[in-house]
Amino acid sequence: MCSMLLTMSDLADLVSSLNLDITQYGWIAAGVIVLTSIGFNIHYIRLKKQIKLKQEELSCMENEEYRLFRLFHELTEAVERDTSIAQLYRVITHGAMDVFEGAKGAGVYLLDRQTKSVLTPKYLSEDLTPLVKIKGMDFTELVSRQRSINVPYKQSEIFTEVIQGRSVLNLAGADLKSWFKTDYPDLPSDLKIMVGPLILNSSVLGILVLTGEGNSAYSRNDQAVFEALCEQGAHTLGNAILHRDVADKRRLDQELFLATEVQKILLPRTDPEFNGYQIHGINRPARMISGDYFDYVRFSQDELGIVIGDVTGKGVSAGLLMSMCRSTIRSLATREGINIESLLPKANRLLFSDMREDMFITVGMALINRETDQVAIARAGHESVLWYHAKTNEVSLINPKGIALGLDEGPVFERMLEVQNITLEAGDIILLTTDGIREAENLEGKQFGLTILEEIICIYGKDGVGNLVAKIEEAVADFSQSKNQLDDITVVAIQKS
């Protein structure tokens, strides 16, 4: 426009170069002034339009940022109210759609915390366009089922780029179509999207997806706002997940503590009084819940059963199965005419139907009959019973045959079960143990073993069962040299007075 304007000297030169009368000079000057005025007006109108557009753009940005901060405030209030994580997913999703005018859909996906390869839809709006292609599923079915489908993120090139590149993708039109090649013929032609990673402490929690209508991508300011939303959303969700995990851990710890207390109640709290015999046992769990147990069961006035058991595995499941085994054996022992030969097969049949295929229980049992002064011993797949002979200061092993409870429903178990009767002399000791003693390891990985156990029995066998069990426990601790206990430790010693 400036090229249309003439200086006064330019005008004078132009007039002097023309051979015109004064009237013609006047018309020329007037024309120049009119043209100059028109030029100024056109330039002013254009500037005014540009200023208006800028003002509208700034107003839109301000409104967008206001809605974003309003969403941040809503998220903060939700966290302070201790809103559920499921509700936070909804707030973030609908909040994203409110922030961006014209948004058609949004959704939050989280990565599986174990594999870090599968995206789980946590909350998707109704009109969210799927950005993955599931083999054997058409677009209509995918739209209706996308809320319930866990997606390996590598099935979507967009999701893969966002998670691995850790940056927002802002696509529309042909640029968006190129990501799907020929694999997504149903993709709307006027679709535009933004997909961003939810990152907390350098770890990708998941992604936030936003879809809208338009042939051009979202603006730079829109993308900056979306990036801020992803950052705040990740921070909110990360803190909420951490809070939930801490609460869950506290609740689990409390439940485990209560379970431990209940299990302690199930174990004998005092040694039994049984004329002619001294009996003492201990149980030291490797974890809060023990898979080992021991018990004293009255069969009759003159018969006392000593039971020791070891459930395969550790933790809560082993503890529950141990409790079932204890209750079953106690219940059967009260029946008239029951003995070891009949009790263990019945217990096996009752427990078998409630046990998983990968679980079993080894049981060692000694039934003392003070009327006959005999001890009946059976092993259902359990450790050898050690017999300390006081006269000779020697240890021998008692190994009647038998398989663990839960391995067979009945016939094989009954056929394999043997019972061995022995007669103890004064000072003799029978020792029932679980494998936690013999398999205890030191820092070099060497096991405690049977030889050391026999040596300790020979050294302390004459000092009474209480002292013997204490020395065994002490020796195992010294041998392990502060190494964490790998398995439950249970010992029961029976001595003939």
DAQUI-V746200 format. One record per pair of residues at least 24 apart in sequence whose ideal C-beta (glycine too) atoms are under 8 Angstrom apart, sorted by sequence separation. I is the first residue (numbers start at 0). J is the second residue. If there is no record, write none. Layout:
((I/J) (I/J))
This chain:
((70/94) (103/127) (104/128) (131/155) (168/192) (169/193) (189/213) (191/215) (193/217) (271/295) (290/314) (377/401) (379/403) (380/404) (397/421) (468/492) (70/95) (103/128) (120/145) (130/155) (168/193) (187/212) (189/214) (191/216) (207/232) (259/284) (280/305) (288/313) (339/364) (379/404) (467/492) (5/31) (120/146) (167/193) (168/194) (191/217) (262/288) (266/292) (267/293) (288/314) (324/350) (380/406) (430/456) (70/97) (120/147) (130/157) (131/158) (167/194) (168/195) (262/289) (265/292) (266/293) (267/294) (276/303) (278/305) (280/307) (286/313) (288/315) (290/317) (323/350) (339/366) (447/474) (451/478) (70/98) (96/124) (120/148) (130/158) (167/195) (193/221) (259/287) (266/294) (267/295) (285/313) (286/314) (289/317) (290/318) (304/332) (338/366) (428/456) (447/475) (464/492) (120/149) (166/195) (167/196) (193/222) (204/233) (258/287) (259/288) (288/317) (289/318) (292/321) (464/493) (5/35) (92/122) (119/149) (120/150) (166/196) (195/225) (258/288) (273/303) (288/318) (290/320) (291/321) (323/353) (464/494) (3/34) (4/35) (66/97) (67/98) (91/122) (92/123) (93/124) (118/149) (165/196) (195/226) (198/229) (205/236) (256/287) (290/321) (294/325) (447/478) (463/494) (3/35) (66/98) (92/124) (117/149) (118/150) (193/225) (197/229) (198/230) (204/236) (255/287) (271/303) (289/321) (292/324) (296/328) (347/379) (397/429) (428/460) (447/479) (88/121) (89/122) (117/150) (118/151) (161/194) (165/198) (195/228) (196/229) (204/237) (255/288) (292/325) (296/329) (379/412) (4/38) (88/122) (117/151) (118/152) (161/195) (162/196) (195/229) (199/233) (294/328) (298/332) (320/354) (328/362) (343/377) (390/424) (426/460) (3/38) (63/98) (116/151) (117/152) (157/192) (161/196) (197/232) (198/233) (199/234) (294/329) (297/332) (304/339) (386/421) (389/424) (426/461) (436/471) (63/99) (85/121) (116/152) (158/194) (197/233) (204/240) (296/332) (324/360) (339/375) (343/379) (388/424) (389/425) (390/426) (428/464) (439/475) (63/100) (85/122) (116/153) (157/194) (196/233) (199/236) (200/237) (338/375) (340/377) (379/416) (389/426) (430/467) (441/478) (0/38) (111/149) (165/203) (199/237) (320/358) (324/362) (339/377) (389/427) (441/479) (442/480) (0/39) (197/236) (298/337) (321/360) (377/416) (388/427) (389/428) (428/467) (436/475) (439/478) (440/479) (441/480) (118/158) (298/338) (320/360) (377/417) (387/427) (439/479) (442/482) (0/41) (59/100) (162/203) (362/403) (377/418) (386/427) (387/428) (441/482) (0/42) (108/150) (110/152) (171/213) (172/214) (174/216) (316/358) (361/403) (362/404) (376/418) (377/419) (386/428) (387/429) (440/482) (171/214) (172/215) (360/403) (361/404) (375/418) (376/419) (385/428) (386/429) (387/430) (162/206) (171/215) (172/216) (359/403) (360/404) (375/419) (376/420) (385/429) (386/430) (138/183) (161/206) (171/216) (359/404) (360/405) (375/420) (376/421) (384/429) (385/430) (439/484) (440/485) (170/216) (171/217) (311/357) (312/358) (359/405) (374/420) (384/430) (439/485) (132/179) (138/185) (169/216) (311/358) (358/405) (359/406) (373/420) (374/421) (384/431) (385/432) (438/485) (439/486) (137/185) (158/206) (169/217) (310/358) (311/359) (373/421) (374/422) (438/486) (310/359) (311/360) (373/422) (374/423) (382/431) (435/484) (439/488) (108/158) (132/182) (310/360) (372/422) (382/432) (435/485) (132/183) (309/360) (354/405) (372/423) (382/433) (435/486) (110/162) (169/221) (308/360) (309/361) (381/433) (382/434) (434/486) (435/487) (436/488) (169/222) (308/361) (351/404) (376/429) (433/486) (435/488) (152/206) (308/362) (350/404) (351/405) (433/487) (435/489) (436/490) (167/222) (307/362) (308/363) (350/405) (374/429) (382/437) (433/488) (169/225) (262/318) (306/362) (307/363) (351/407) (433/489) (258/315) (265/322) (306/363) (307/364) (347/404) (351/408) (432/489) (433/490) (128/186) (167/225) (306/364) (343/401) (346/404) (347/405) (351/409) (432/490) (128/187) (167/226) (262/321) (305/364) (394/453) (431/490) (432/491) (255/315) (258/318) (262/322) (265/325) (304/364) (305/365) (347/407) (348/408) (430/490) (431/491) (304/365) (305/366) (343/404) (347/408) (348/409) (430/491) (431/492) (128/190) (130/192) (167/229) (304/366) (305/367) (347/409) (394/456) (430/492) (431/493) (303/366) (304/367) (394/457) (429/492) (430/493) (128/192) (130/194) (302/366) (303/367) (365/429) (393/457) (428/492) (429/493) (302/367) (344/409) (347/412) (392/457) (428/493) (429/494) (302/368) (303/369) (365/431) (383/449) (428/494) (301/368) (302/369) (385/452) (427/494) (428/495) (298/366) (301/369) (344/412) (363/431) (385/453) (392/460) (426/494) (427/495) (301/370) (343/412) (344/413) (387/456) (392/461) (426/495) (387/457) (425/495) (385/456) (389/460) (424/495) (425/496) (309/381) (344/416) (389/461) (423/495) (308/381) (309/382) (343/416) (387/460) (307/381) (340/416) (130/208) (340/418) (339/418) (324/404) (127/208) (128/210) (127/210) (121/205) (126/210) (118/205) (109/197) (115/203) (118/206) (107/197) (276/367) (110/203) (276/369) (110/204) (273/367) (275/369) (109/204) (110/205) (274/369) (109/205) (273/369) (108/205) (275/372) (107/205) (108/206) (107/206) (107/207) (108/208) (106/207) (107/208) (105/207) (106/208) (105/208) (104/208) (105/209) (104/209) (105/210) (104/210) (102/209) (103/210) (102/210) (103/211) (102/211) (103/212) (99/209) (101/211) (101/212) (95/207) (99/211) (101/213) (96/209) (95/209) (91/207) (99/217) (374/493) (99/221) (307/431) (309/433) (99/224) (107/232) (307/432) (308/433) (309/434) (98/224) (99/225) (305/431) (307/433) (309/435) (367/493) (109/236) (365/493) (107/236) (95/225) (98/228) (95/228) (94/228) (91/228) (293/431) (91/232) (291/433) (91/235) (291/435) (91/236) (87/235) (88/236) (87/236) (285/435) (84/236) (87/239) (283/435) (84/239) (84/240) (63/220) (67/224) (74/231) (78/235) (63/221) (70/228) (74/232) (77/235) (84/243) (60/220) (64/224) (67/227) (71/231) (75/235) (78/238) (63/224) (67/228) (74/235) (78/239) (313/486) (313/487) (309/487) (309/489) (307/489) (307/491) (279/464) (277/463) (278/464) (279/465) (305/491) (277/464) (281/468) (277/465) (280/468) (305/493) (279/468) (283/472) (281/472) (291/487) (293/489) (290/487) (291/488) (292/489) (285/483) (289/487) (291/489) (293/491) (285/484) (285/485) (289/489) (283/484) (285/486) (285/487) (284/487) (285/488) (283/487) (282/487) (283/488) (282/488) (283/489) (281/488) (282/489) (281/489) (280/489) (281/490) (280/490) (280/491) (279/491) (280/492) (278/491) (279/492) (278/492) (278/493) (277/493) (278/494) (276/493) (277/494) (276/494) (276/495) (277/496) (275/495) (276/496) (275/496))
